[in-house]
Amino acid sequence: MLFRAGLLLHLLVFGTLVAPVFSLQFNLTSVQQCAPMLLSFSGLNSTVSRAPASLTILPFNSTATVIPLLNFTLSNGIGLNFLPLAAGSQFIVSLDDVGGSNVINISDIIPVLPSPNNNSTCISNSGGVLPKSFALASPVVSQCQNFTINYNTTMVSQAPNVRLYSPSGPSLLLPLTSDNPTLGVATYTMAFFYGRGIVLLMDDGRGIKETTSLLTGMTLPQVST
């Protein structure tokens, strides 16, 4: 499900955000389809070294949205008028600094619950499916091993930046090891731990921000004997 153009968002600002890195946590377990959402936090008790600059919303196998937090210091929450994700969807959120690195741990996986009053006004009824710009060559990725992303060269001219997000953990940019812009094939190294669930954000730097599904069961490379 793609975010509709013109999505109305607002911020609720309650003083100053003060917390050491990763002692501040998202405090949200679920949201309802097309209902207002308040992202609140726990652990507001001491200074943080890096100021939050944006909030990234990452629905699985969809399109990410980055909301700038310009000139704001936050404490108790961020309010959204609605989140245009259908019931049954899942997403994570990340509070990021100016460089895109998470200031606190990524949220846990958040499910979207049905609307109690059957509100579906925020969900697109077009029924059309936009073509994907990026695709994993294989749904299985292995710790410390290379993996391949294919990209549509009619829409993207070079390899995207790929950032890994681990629910309830960190985010990090993955190293690009090769790029063939003629074929639209890029290779990256999976620089993350075995056995952790992850979501990848593929960003062309020009507005295309696509996510993978939740990747689980990462395998260790097989060693010949």
N, C-alpha and C positions, 0 to 999 in steps of 0.2 A: 504494500500500500504506500503510495507516494503522498508527501505532504502537499496540500493544496496551496496555490499561490495566494498571498494575502492573508495568511494565517495571522490572527490577532493574538498578540502575546503581551503580557504586562509583567512587571516585576514588583514584588512586594519587598520593600527594604525596611529592615528593622535594626538600624544601628550599624555597628561595625563587626565584620567577620574576624574573630580572633580565635585561632586554634592552631596547635602544632600540626605539621604535616601528618596526615593519616590518623590523628586522634579525632578529627572531625569526620562524622559519618552521615550519609544520607539516611533519612528516617521515613521510608515509604515502602509499602508492601504491595499495593495494587492501585489501579485507577479504573474508572468506569468510562465506557465508550462515550465520547462527545461531552463529557462532564468537565468542569473546572478541576484543575489539579494543583495542589500545593506541595512543592518539594521542600520539606523541612529538614533540619539537621540536628544532630546531637553531638555533644562534646565541645561546646563553645566556652572555652575557659582560658586560653592563653594565645600568644601571638603566633601568626603564621608568616613564614619567610617569603612566600610568593602570593601575590594578589590574584584572585580569580579574574579572568578577562572574558570568559565565555562559558556557556553551557552547551554541551553536545548531547543531542538526543539520538540514540541509535536503535531504531527498530530492526529486528533481525530480517535479513534477506530483503532489504528495502533501501530507502534513501535516508541518509542522516541529515539532521538540521543542526546548524550552529547558531546560537543566539548570543550576540555580543552583550557583554555586561560593562559597557563603557562608563567610566567615571563613577562606578558604584562600589561601595563596600557593603557586604551583605552579612546578615547574621541568621535570622530565623527561617528565611524561606524565599522561594522563587515561585510566583504564581503564574499559571498558564490559563488563559481563557478556556481552552479546550485542547485536546490532543487528538488529531484526526487519524486515529488507528482503530481498526475494527476489533470488536470483542474476539478474544482468542489470540490476538497478537501478543508478542512479548518484546520488551525493549530494555535497554540499560541507559543510564545517563552518566555524564562525566563533567565535572567542574574543572575547567582547564585554565592554565596561565596563558600569557601572551604568545608563548611558543607552542601551545597545543598540548603540553604535558599536564597530566592530572595533578591537581592541587591536593585532593583527598582521594581516598580509594574510590574506584568506580562503584556505582550502586550494584546491589544484587539484581538478579533478573526480576523484572516487574511485569506481571500479567495484566492484560486489559480485560476487565470484566464486562458483561453485558450491561446495557443501560436499563435501569429499573423502570423507566418510562418510555422505553423503545425509541430513544432519541438517536437518530442516524443522520442528522442534518450536516454533520461535519465530514461525513464519508462520501467520497466521490461516487456517483452512480454512472459514470461514463462507461464502465466495464472494459475500457481499453487497457491493454498492457503495454507500457513503453518498453522499447528494446533496451536490453542491458548493455552497458559499455564494457563491463569487466566480468570475467568468469574464471573461477578456479579450475585448473586442468584436472585436479583430483580433489575429492572432498576429504581425503586423508592427508594430514601433514604430520611430519615427524620431527621430534626435538633435534635441533642443530643440523637439520638437513635442508636442502634446497626444495622449494616448491615453485610452481609456475602459475602465472596469471596471464590469461589471454585477454587482449583488449581490442575493441572495435576501432580500426584505424580510420574509419570514416567519421568517427566522433572524437577520438583521442589521438594525439600526435606522438605521444611518448609514454613511457612507463609511468604509472601513477605512484604517488607516495602511498605506502601501505602502513597503517598504524594498527597495532594489535591492542585490543581491549580485553581484559580479563575480569569478569564479574566479581565484585568485592575485592579486586586487586588493582594492579597498575595498568597503565597504558605505555606503549613504547613504539617508536618507529622501527620497522624491520629493514635491515640492510638490503639494498638492491645489488645483485651480483652480476646481472647481465640484462641487456635490453636489445631487442630486434624490432625497431619501429616499422620496418617494411612488412614483417609478418604479424606484428602486434603480439609479441611474446616476451614477457619479462620474467626473470627469475629472482627470487628472494630467499634469504636464509631464515628459517624458523628459530629465532633466538629466544626461546621460551621453554618453560619447564614441561616435562612429560606429565600427562594425565590431567592437565587443567583445561577447563572449557574456555574458549576464546571466540571473539568476533573480530573480523578484520574490516577496517574501513579503507576503501580504495578511493583516493582523492586525486583528480587530475590537476588540481590547482586553479581551475577555471569554473568551478561551480558544480561539477559532477562528483557526488559523494555517495558511493554505493557501499552497502554492507553485505557481508556474507551471512548465512545462517549461523547458528551456534555450532561451532566445531568442537566435538568431543572425541574422546578416545584416541588422542594423539599417541602415536606409537614410537617407541625407541627404535633406532635403526638396527637391523639384523646384523650380527657379527658372524662372519664365516669362521669355521673351525677346521 
